[in-house]
Amino acid sequence: QVQLVESGGGLVQPGGSLRLSCAASGNIFSIGTMSWHRQAPGKERELVARITTGGDTNYADSVKGRFTISRDNAKKTMTLQMNNLKPEDTAVYYCRVVDVDNYRGVWGQGTLVTVSS
């Protein structure tokens, strides 16, 4: 079974920073595009950032310039550095990876980020 584990969420004041991590393990051998998504209560899950195997990145307009996505292909990990956090960033953050061999996306369990003073 494939497992994705997110970590690094928590409570932070507006203007603060957090770094989220995602680690893949289990029965996955070829990882394609990796991405971060978030879902606030009562809202649809949205794409925050994505990164290809070659390191090309895309960001949602709402986080561009504040968030940075990165990956370590050897370690099968991904991070999201979040700076200048705003209350609007409050959400459960999920990582997603593409299982190339099985042509599917795999989701992590999510980690809660709360931005409040």
Disulfide bonds with the S-S distance in Angstrom:
Cys22-Cys95 2.14
